[in-house]
Structure formats: structure tokens, C-alpha cells
Amino acid sequence: MRKFRIPKPPTATNKSIRFPDDVIKQVEDAIRGTSCSFSAFVVEAVRVALDNLREEEDENEKE
């Protein structure tokens, strides 16, 4: 059996970012009715974008 450990939240740093109004509206529309926050949505979107870039770099290195 795995031993229970109190989880440590990941470290985070505040960054101030300017978003175009139309992007803010689209994100807010996408998360409306969900339990997702604006910040959580943006963090996940950036993670996916970084993964995609990494995959593209890996594919380019193979060529």
C-alpha cells in the first residue's frame, strides 16, 4: 500500500499579461458553466502549445 503524503502545491509566479479583448471573451465563453478558471485554462493552453512545439522540434530533428 502506498503511504499517504500531504501534497505540496506546485510553485507559481504571478505574471501580468495583456490579452486582446476578443481573446478574453472567447476564453470566458469557453469556460462558462465549467469549474475551470481563466488562469487554469490559459496555463493548460500554454502547456499544450509547448508540447506541440516540442513534438514539432523532435519531428524536424528526425528529418
PDB file with SEQRES, HELIX, SHEET and CRYST1 records, atoms N, CA, C and O in Angstrom:
SEQRES   1 A   63  MET ARG LYS PHE ARG ILE PRO LYS PRO PRO THR ALA THR          
SEQRES   2 A   63  ASN LYS SER ILE ARG PHE PRO ASP ASP VAL ILE LYS GLN          
SEQRES   3 A   63  VAL GLU ASP ALA ILE ARG GLY THR SER CYS SER PHE SER          
SEQRES   4 A   63  ALA PHE VAL VAL GLU ALA VAL ARG VAL ALA LEU ASP ASN          
SEQRES   5 A   63  LEU ARG GLU GLU GLU ASP GLU ASN GLU LYS GLU                  
HELIX    1 AA1 ASP A   21  ILE A   31  1                                  11    
HELIX    2 AA2 PHE A   38  LYS A   62  1                                  25    
CRYST1    1.000    1.000    1.000  90.00  90.00  90.00 P 1           1          
ATOM      1  N   MET A   1       0.842  -1.178   0.000  1.00  0.00           N  
ATOM      2  CA  MET A   1       0.000   0.000   0.000  1.00  0.00           C  
ATOM      3  C   MET A   1       0.888   1.243   0.000  1.00  0.00           C  
ATOM      4  O   MET A   1       1.904   1.310   0.691  1.00  0.00           O  
ATOM      5  N   ARG A   2       0.471   2.217  -0.794  1.00  0.00           N  
ATOM      6  CA  ARG A   2       1.230   3.455  -0.893  1.00  0.00           C  
ATOM      7  C   ARG A   2       0.981   4.320   0.329  1.00  0.00           C  
ATOM      8  O   ARG A   2      -0.148   4.406   0.810  1.00  0.00           O  
ATOM      9  N   LYS A   3       2.018   4.956   0.831  1.00  0.00           N  
ATOM     10  CA  LYS A   3       1.907   5.814   2.009  1.00  0.00           C  
ATOM     11  C   LYS A   3       1.337   7.174   1.615  1.00  0.00           C  
ATOM     12  O   LYS A   3       1.756   7.773   0.624  1.00  0.00           O  
ATOM     13  N   PHE A   4       0.370   7.654   2.407  1.00  0.00           N  
ATOM     14  CA  PHE A   4      -0.220   8.967   2.148  1.00  0.00           C  
ATOM     15  C   PHE A   4       0.748  10.062   2.543  1.00  0.00           C  
ATOM     16  O   PHE A   4       1.349  10.029   3.616  1.00  0.00           O  
ATOM     17  N   ARG A   5       0.886  11.033   1.653  1.00  0.00           N  
ATOM     18  CA  ARG A   5       1.696  12.223   1.940  1.00  0.00           C  
ATOM     19  C   ARG A   5       0.874  13.445   1.598  1.00  0.00           C  
ATOM     20  O   ARG A   5       0.173  13.469   0.587  1.00  0.00           O  
ATOM     21  N   ILE A   6       0.958  14.447   2.431  1.00  0.00           N  
ATOM     22  CA  ILE A   6       0.232  15.682   2.151  1.00  0.00           C  
ATOM     23  C   ILE A   6       0.856  16.307   0.904  1.00  0.00           C  
ATOM     24  O   ILE A   6       2.061  16.557   0.876  1.00  0.00           O  
ATOM     25  N   PRO A   7       0.042  16.561  -0.131  1.00  0.00           N  
ATOM     26  CA  PRO A   7       0.604  17.093  -1.371  1.00  0.00           C  
ATOM     27  C   PRO A   7       1.088  18.533  -1.215  1.00  0.00           C  
ATOM     28  O   PRO A   7       0.522  19.322  -0.458  1.00  0.00           O  
ATOM     29  N   LYS A   8       2.135  18.844  -1.942  1.00  0.00           N  
ATOM     30  CA  LYS A   8       2.660  20.202  -1.972  1.00  0.00           C  
ATOM     31  C   LYS A   8       2.182  20.855  -3.265  1.00  0.00           C  
ATOM     32  O   LYS A   8       2.399  20.318  -4.351  1.00  0.00           O  
ATOM     33  N   PRO A   9       1.538  22.000  -3.151  1.00  0.00           N  
ATOM     34  CA  PRO A   9       1.118  22.657  -4.386  1.00  0.00           C  
ATOM     35  C   PRO A   9       2.340  23.093  -5.183  1.00  0.00           C  
ATOM     36  O   PRO A   9       3.363  23.453  -4.601  1.00  0.00           O  
ATOM     37  N   PRO A  10       2.242  23.064  -6.515  1.00  0.00           N  
ATOM     38  CA  PRO A  10       3.384  23.490  -7.311  1.00  0.00           C  
ATOM     39  C   PRO A  10       3.669  24.964  -7.085  1.00  0.00           C  
ATOM     40  O   PRO A  10       2.764  25.752  -6.808  1.00  0.00           O  
ATOM     41  N   THR A  11       4.931  25.323  -7.206  1.00  0.00           N  
ATOM     42  CA  THR A  11       5.271  26.738  -7.066  1.00  0.00           C  
ATOM     43  C   THR A  11       4.686  27.499  -8.246  1.00  0.00           C  
ATOM     44  O   THR A  11       4.549  26.962  -9.346  1.00  0.00           O  
ATOM     45  N   ALA A  12       4.352  28.725  -8.005  1.00  0.00           N  
ATOM     46  CA  ALA A  12       3.774  29.557  -9.056  1.00  0.00           C  
ATOM     47  C   ALA A  12       4.249  30.989  -8.883  1.00  0.00           C  
ATOM     48  O   ALA A  12       4.518  31.445  -7.771  1.00  0.00           O  
ATOM     49  N   THR A  13       4.346  31.676  -9.985  1.00  0.00           N  
ATOM     50  CA  THR A  13       4.752  33.071 -10.003  1.00  0.00           C  
ATOM     51  C   THR A  13       3.702  33.862 -10.757  1.00  0.00           C  
ATOM     52  O   THR A  13       3.236  33.435 -11.814  1.00  0.00           O  
ATOM     53  N   ASN A  14       3.331  35.003 -10.224  1.00  0.00           N  
ATOM     54  CA  ASN A  14       2.383  35.864 -10.922  1.00  0.00           C  
ATOM     55  C   ASN A  14       3.070  36.554 -12.090  1.00  0.00           C  
ATOM     56  O   ASN A  14       4.169  37.092 -11.954  1.00  0.00           O  
ATOM     57  N   LYS A  15       2.410  36.531 -13.231  1.00  0.00           N  
ATOM     58  CA  LYS A  15       2.870  37.256 -14.415  1.00  0.00           C  
ATOM     59  C   LYS A  15       1.692  38.065 -14.912  1.00  0.00           C  
ATOM     60  O   LYS A  15       0.571  37.564 -14.998  1.00  0.00           O  
ATOM     61  N   SER A  16       1.947  39.287 -15.230  1.00  0.00           N  
ATOM     62  CA  SER A  16       0.894  40.141 -15.757  1.00  0.00           C  
ATOM     63  C   SER A  16       0.962  40.086 -17.282  1.00  0.00           C  
ATOM     64  O   SER A  16       1.985  40.423 -17.878  1.00  0.00           O  
ATOM     65  N   ILE A  17      -0.136  39.659 -17.907  1.00  0.00           N  
ATOM     66  CA  ILE A  17      -0.169  39.504 -19.359  1.00  0.00           C  
ATOM     67  C   ILE A  17      -1.337  40.295 -19.902  1.00  0.00           C  
ATOM     68  O   ILE A  17      -2.425  40.279 -19.326  1.00  0.00           O  
ATOM     69  N   ARG A  18      -1.121  40.984 -21.001  1.00  0.00           N  
ATOM     70  CA  ARG A  18      -2.211  41.697 -21.661  1.00  0.00           C  
ATOM     71  C   ARG A  18      -2.785  40.797 -22.740  1.00  0.00           C  
ATOM     72  O   ARG A  18      -2.063  40.315 -23.612  1.00  0.00           O  
ATOM     73  N   PHE A  19      -4.088  40.576 -22.672  1.00  0.00           N  
ATOM     74  CA  PHE A  19      -4.785  39.783 -23.672  1.00  0.00           C  
ATOM     75  C   PHE A  19      -5.679  40.707 -24.492  1.00  0.00           C  
ATOM     76  O   PHE A  19      -6.287  41.630 -23.950  1.00  0.00           O  
ATOM     77  N   PRO A  20      -5.757  40.461 -25.784  1.00  0.00           N  
ATOM     78  CA  PRO A  20      -6.731  41.216 -26.570  1.00  0.00           C  
ATOM     79  C   PRO A  20      -8.139  40.910 -26.052  1.00  0.00           C  
ATOM     80  O   PRO A  20      -8.424  39.789 -25.631  1.00  0.00           O  
ATOM     81  N   ASP A  21      -9.008  41.912 -26.087  1.00  0.00           N  
ATOM     82  CA  ASP A  21     -10.365  41.755 -25.561  1.00  0.00           C  
ATOM     83  C   ASP A  21     -11.099  40.584 -26.200  1.00  0.00           C  
ATOM     84  O   ASP A  21     -11.847  39.879 -25.523  1.00  0.00           O  
ATOM     85  N   ASP A  22     -10.889  40.369 -27.506  1.00  0.00           N  
ATOM     86  CA  ASP A  22     -11.607  39.289 -28.173  1.00  0.00           C  
ATOM     87  C   ASP A  22     -11.154  37.918 -27.675  1.00  0.00           C  
ATOM     88  O   ASP A  22     -11.957  36.987 -27.618  1.00  0.00           O  
ATOM     89  N   VAL A  23      -9.882  37.785 -27.316  1.00  0.00           N  
ATOM     90  CA  VAL A  23      -9.377  36.516 -26.779  1.00  0.00           C  
ATOM     91  C   VAL A  23      -9.962  36.269 -25.396  1.00  0.00           C  
ATOM     92  O   VAL A  23     -10.357  35.147 -25.081  1.00  0.00           O  
ATOM     93  N   ILE A  24     -10.020  37.302 -24.572  1.00  0.00           N  
ATOM     94  CA  ILE A  24     -10.612  37.171 -23.238  1.00  0.00           C  
ATOM     95  C   ILE A  24     -12.053  36.705 -23.364  1.00  0.00           C  
ATOM     96  O   ILE A  24     -12.479  35.803 -22.642  1.00  0.00           O  
ATOM     97  N   LYS A  25     -12.805  37.305 -24.270  1.00  0.00           N  
ATOM     98  CA  LYS A  25     -14.206  36.929 -24.473  1.00  0.00           C  
ATOM     99  C   LYS A  25     -14.320  35.474 -24.894  1.00  0.00           C  
ATOM    100  O   LYS A  25     -15.183  34.753 -24.395  1.00  0.00           O  
ATOM    101  N   GLN A  26     -13.458  35.030 -25.811  1.00  0.00           N  
ATOM    102  CA  GLN A  26     -13.507  33.648 -26.282  1.00  0.00           C  
ATOM    103  C   GLN A  26     -13.187  32.663 -25.158  1.00  0.00           C  
ATOM    104  O   GLN A  26     -13.833  31.621 -25.045  1.00  0.00           O  
ATOM    105  N   VAL A  27     -12.202  32.983 -24.335  1.00  0.00           N  
ATOM    106  CA  VAL A  27     -11.851  32.103 -23.212  1.00  0.00           C  
ATOM    107  C   VAL A  27     -13.001  32.067 -22.213  1.00  0.00           C  
ATOM    108  O   VAL A  27     -13.395  30.996 -21.751  1.00  0.00           O  
ATOM    109  N   GLU A  28     -13.539  33.235 -21.881  1.00  0.00           N  
ATOM    110  CA  GLU A  28     -14.647  33.275 -20.928  1.00  0.00           C  
ATOM    111  C   GLU A  28     -15.851  32.503 -21.446  1.00  0.00           C  
ATOM    112  O   GLU A  28     -16.533  31.823 -20.679  1.00  0.00           O  
ATOM    113  N   ASP A  29     -16.116  32.605 -22.748  1.00  0.00           N  
ATOM    114  CA  ASP A  29     -17.217  31.831 -23.335  1.00  0.00           C  
ATOM    115  C   ASP A  29     -16.938  30.335 -23.244  1.00  0.00           C  
ATOM    116  O   ASP A  29     -17.844  29.548 -22.968  1.00  0.00           O  
ATOM    117  N   ALA A  30     -15.687  29.939 -23.476  1.00  0.00           N  
ATOM    118  CA  ALA A  30     -15.317  28.525 -23.469  1.00  0.00           C  
ATOM    119  C   ALA A  30     -15.442  27.908 -22.078  1.00  0.00           C  
ATOM    120  O   ALA A  30     -15.791  26.734 -21.953  1.00  0.00           O  
ATOM    121  N   ILE A  31     -15.163  28.681 -21.040  1.00  0.00           N  
ATOM    122  CA  ILE A  31     -15.170  28.129 -19.681  1.00  0.00           C  
ATOM    123  C   ILE A  31     -16.484  28.372 -18.946  1.00  0.00           C  
ATOM    124  O   ILE A  31     -16.677  27.867 -17.840  1.00  0.00           O  
ATOM    125  N   ARG A  32     -17.382  29.137 -19.549  1.00  0.00           N  
ATOM    126  CA  ARG A  32     -18.671  29.409 -18.901  1.00  0.00           C  
ATOM    127  C   ARG A  32     -19.389  28.096 -18.599  1.00  0.00           C  
ATOM    128  O   ARG A  32     -19.479  27.215 -19.454  1.00  0.00           O  
ATOM    129  N   GLY A  33     -19.892  27.979 -17.391  1.00  0.00           N  
ATOM    130  CA  GLY A  33     -20.614  26.777 -16.992  1.00  0.00           C  
ATOM    131  C   GLY A  33     -19.724  25.637 -16.548  1.00  0.00           C  
ATOM    132  O   GLY A  33     -20.216  24.548 -16.253  1.00  0.00           O  
ATOM    133  N   THR A  34     -18.424  25.866 -16.494  1.00  0.00           N  
ATOM    134  CA  THR A  34     -17.493  24.844 -16.023  1.00  0.00           C  
ATOM    135  C   THR A  34     -16.887  25.316 -14.702  1.00  0.00           C  
ATOM    136  O   THR A  34     -17.131  26.442 -14.268  1.00  0.00           O  
ATOM    137  N   SER A  35     -16.113  24.469 -14.081  1.00  0.00           N  
ATOM    138  CA  SER A  35     -15.425  24.870 -12.848  1.00  0.00           C  
ATOM    139  C   SER A  35     -14.010  25.363 -13.148  1.00  0.00           C  
ATOM    140  O   SER A  35     -13.219  25.578 -12.230  1.00  0.00           O  
ATOM    141  N   CYS A  36     -13.693  25.540 -14.423  1.00  0.00           N  
ATOM    142  CA  CYS A  36     -12.356  25.968 -14.840  1.00  0.00           C  
ATOM    143  C   CYS A  36     -12.220  27.481 -14.700  1.00  0.00           C  
ATOM    144  O   CYS A  36     -13.114  28.229 -15.096  1.00  0.00           O  
ATOM    145  N   SER A  37     -11.104  27.924 -14.138  1.00  0.00           N  
ATOM    146  CA  SER A  37     -10.826  29.354 -14.036  1.00  0.00           C  
ATOM    147  C   SER A  37     -10.109  29.835 -15.294  1.00  0.00           C  
ATOM    148  O   SER A  37      -9.563  29.039 -16.058  1.00  0.00           O  
ATOM    149  N   PHE A  38     -10.120  31.132 -15.489  1.00  0.00           N  
ATOM    150  CA  PHE A  38      -9.414  31.725 -16.621  1.00  0.00           C  
ATOM    151  C   PHE A  38      -7.939  31.325 -16.582  1.00  0.00           C  
ATOM    152  O   PHE A  38      -7.367  30.925 -17.596  1.00  0.00           O  
ATOM    153  N   SER A  39      -7.337  31.437 -15.406  1.00  0.00           N  
ATOM    154  CA  SER A  39      -5.908  31.104 -15.266  1.00  0.00           C  
ATOM    155  C   SER A  39      -5.629  29.645 -15.582  1.00  0.00           C  
ATOM    156  O   SER A  39      -4.669  29.329 -16.284  1.00  0.00           O  
ATOM    157  N   ALA A  40      -6.470  28.754 -15.065  1.00  0.00           N  
ATOM    158  CA  ALA A  40      -6.264  27.323 -15.323  1.00  0.00           C  
ATOM    159  C   ALA A  40      -6.370  27.028 -16.817  1.00  0.00           C  
ATOM    160  O   ALA A  40      -5.596  26.233 -17.350  1.00  0.00           O  
ATOM    161  N   PHE A  41      -7.313  27.657 -17.487  1.00  0.00           N  
ATOM    162  CA  PHE A  41      -7.476  27.467 -18.927  1.00  0.00           C  
ATOM    163  C   PHE A  41      -6.222  27.921 -19.669  1.00  0.00           C  
ATOM    164  O   PHE A  41      -5.715  27.211 -20.537  1.00  0.00           O  
ATOM    165  N   VAL A  42      -5.726  29.108 -19.324  1.00  0.00           N  
ATOM    166  CA  VAL A  42      -4.547  29.658 -20.004  1.00  0.00           C  
ATOM    167  C   VAL A  42      -3.313  28.800 -19.731  1.00  0.00           C  
ATOM    168  O   VAL A  42      -2.521  28.550 -20.640  1.00  0.00           O  
ATOM    169  N   VAL A  43      -3.143  28.352 -18.499  1.00  0.00           N  
ATOM    170  CA  VAL A  43      -1.988  27.504 -18.171  1.00  0.00           C  
ATOM    171  C   VAL A  43      -2.033  26.219 -18.988  1.00  0.00           C  
ATOM    172  O   VAL A  43      -1.016  25.806 -19.546  1.00  0.00           O  
ATOM    173  N   GLU A  44      -3.199  25.582 -19.064  1.00  0.00           N  
ATOM    174  CA  GLU A  44      -3.314  24.342 -19.830  1.00  0.00           C  
ATOM    175  C   GLU A  44      -3.077  24.590 -21.313  1.00  0.00           C  
ATOM    176  O   GLU A  44      -2.433  23.782 -21.982  1.00  0.00           O  
ATOM    177  N   ALA A  45      -3.590  25.697 -21.830  1.00  0.00           N  
ATOM    178  CA  ALA A  45      -3.387  26.031 -23.245  1.00  0.00           C  
ATOM    179  C   ALA A  45      -1.903  26.236 -23.548  1.00  0.00           C  
ATOM    180  O   ALA A  45      -1.420  25.800 -24.593  1.00  0.00           O  
ATOM    181  N   VAL A  46      -1.192  26.885 -22.658  1.00  0.00           N  
ATOM    182  CA  VAL A  46       0.247  27.097 -22.849  1.00  0.00           C  
ATOM    183  C   VAL A  46       0.991  25.772 -22.773  1.00  0.00           C  
ATOM    184  O   VAL A  46       1.912  25.537 -23.554  1.00  0.00           O  
ATOM    185  N   ARG A  47       0.605  24.904 -21.845  1.00  0.00           N  
ATOM    186  CA  ARG A  47       1.250  23.580 -21.746  1.00  0.00           C  
ATOM    187  C   ARG A  47       1.060  22.786 -23.038  1.00  0.00           C  
ATOM    188  O   ARG A  47       2.002  22.167 -23.532  1.00  0.00           O  
ATOM    189  N   VAL A  48      -0.147  22.804 -23.580  1.00  0.00           N  
ATOM    190  CA  VAL A  48      -0.414  22.081 -24.828  1.00  0.00           C  
ATOM    191  C   VAL A  48       0.409  22.686 -25.959  1.00  0.00           C  
ATOM    192  O   VAL A  48       0.986  21.954 -26.763  1.00  0.00           O  
ATOM    193  N   ALA A  49       0.471  24.012 -26.030  1.00  0.00           N  
ATOM    194  CA  ALA A  49       1.259  24.668 -27.072  1.00  0.00           C  
ATOM    195  C   ALA A  49       2.732  24.295 -26.960  1.00  0.00           C  
ATOM    196  O   ALA A  49       3.384  24.042 -27.973  1.00  0.00           O  
ATOM    197  N   LEU A  50       3.261  24.259 -25.743  1.00  0.00           N  
ATOM    198  CA  LEU A  50       4.669  23.882 -25.546  1.00  0.00           C  
ATOM    199  C   LEU A  50       4.918  22.436 -25.950  1.00  0.00           C  
ATOM    200  O   LEU A  50       5.938  22.128 -26.567  1.00  0.00           O  
ATOM    201  N   ASP A  51       3.985  21.541 -25.602  1.00  0.00           N  
ATOM    202  CA  ASP A  51       4.103  20.138 -26.016  1.00  0.00           C  
ATOM    203  C   ASP A  51       4.114  20.029 -27.538  1.00  0.00           C  
ATOM    204  O   ASP A  51       4.915  19.287 -28.106  1.00  0.00           O  
ATOM    205  N   ASN A  52       3.223  20.769 -28.194  1.00  0.00           N  
ATOM    206  CA  ASN A  52       3.164  20.746 -29.652  1.00  0.00           C  
ATOM    207  C   ASN A  52       4.474  21.238 -30.269  1.00  0.00           C  
ATOM    208  O   ASN A  52       4.970  20.653 -31.232  1.00  0.00           O  
ATOM    209  N   LEU A  53       5.024  22.302 -29.718  1.00  0.00           N  
ATOM    210  CA  LEU A  53       6.304  22.812 -30.222  1.00  0.00           C  
ATOM    211  C   LEU A  53       7.409  21.777 -30.061  1.00  0.00           C  
ATOM    212  O   LEU A  53       8.219  21.577 -30.966  1.00  0.00           O  
ATOM    213  N   ARG A  54       7.439  21.118 -28.899  1.00  0.00           N  
ATOM    214  CA  ARG A  54       8.445  20.096 -28.640  1.00  0.00           C  
ATOM    215  C   ARG A  54       8.316  18.942 -29.631  1.00  0.00           C  
ATOM    216  O   ARG A  54       9.317  18.452 -30.154  1.00  0.00           O  
ATOM    217  N   GLU A  55       7.089  18.516 -29.885  1.00  0.00           N  
ATOM    218  CA  GLU A  55       6.852  17.438 -30.843  1.00  0.00           C  
ATOM    219  C   GLU A  55       7.302  17.841 -32.241  1.00  0.00           C  
ATOM    220  O   GLU A  55       7.896  17.033 -32.954  1.00  0.00           O  
ATOM    221  N   GLU A  56       7.028  19.080 -32.642  1.00  0.00           N  
ATOM    222  CA  GLU A  56       7.458  19.566 -33.953  1.00  0.00           C  
ATOM    223  C   GLU A  56       8.980  19.585 -34.048  1.00  0.00           C  
ATOM    224  O   GLU A  56       9.550  19.200 -35.069  1.00  0.00           O  
ATOM    225  N   GLU A  57       9.637  20.039 -32.972  1.00  0.00           N  
ATOM    226  CA  GLU A  57      11.104  20.065 -32.956  1.00  0.00           C  
ATOM    227  C   GLU A  57      11.665  18.655 -33.088  1.00  0.00           C  
ATOM    228  O   GLU A  57      12.621  18.427 -33.828  1.00  0.00           O  
ATOM    229  N   ASP A  58      11.061  17.703 -32.360  1.00  0.00           N  
ATOM    230  CA  ASP A  58      11.516  16.309 -32.435  1.00  0.00           C  
ATOM    231  C   ASP A  58      11.356  15.759 -33.846  1.00  0.00           C  
ATOM    232  O   ASP A  58      12.240  15.069 -34.353  1.00  0.00           O  
ATOM    233  N   GLU A  59      10.224  16.066 -34.478  1.00  0.00           N  
ATOM    234  CA  GLU A  59       9.988  15.597 -35.845  1.00  0.00           C  
ATOM    235  C   GLU A  59      10.988  16.212 -36.818  1.00  0.00           C  
ATOM    236  O   GLU A  59      11.474  15.539 -37.726  1.00  0.00           O  
ATOM    237  N   ASN A  60      11.294  17.507 -36.622  1.00  0.00           N  
ATOM    238  CA  ASN A  60      12.256  18.175 -37.506  1.00  0.00           C  
ATOM    239  C   ASN A  60      13.661  17.629 -37.338  1.00  0.00           C  
ATOM    240  O   ASN A  60      14.426  17.584 -38.301  1.00  0.00           O  
ATOM    241  N   GLU A  61      14.011  17.214 -36.128  1.00  0.00           N  
ATOM    242  CA  GLU A  61      15.332  16.650 -35.886  1.00  0.00           C  
ATOM    243  C   GLU A  61      15.495  15.295 -36.556  1.00  0.00           C  
ATOM    244  O   GLU A  61      16.604  14.908 -36.923  1.00  0.00           O  
ATOM    245  N   LYS A  62      14.379  14.566 -36.717  1.00  0.00           N  
ATOM    246  CA  LYS A  62      14.427  13.252 -37.337  1.00  0.00           C  
ATOM    247  C   LYS A  62      14.621  13.339 -38.843  1.00  0.00           C  
ATOM    248  O   LYS A  62      15.080  12.382 -39.467  1.00  0.00           O  
ATOM    249  N   GLU A  63      14.278  14.474 -39.428  1.00  0.00           N  
ATOM    250  CA  GLU A  63      14.363  14.628 -40.899  1.00  0.00           C  
ATOM    251  C   GLU A  63      15.791  14.838 -41.350  1.00  0.00           C  
ATOM    252  O   GLU A  63      16.046  14.984 -42.545  1.00  0.00           O  
TER     253      GLU A  63                                                      
END                                                                             
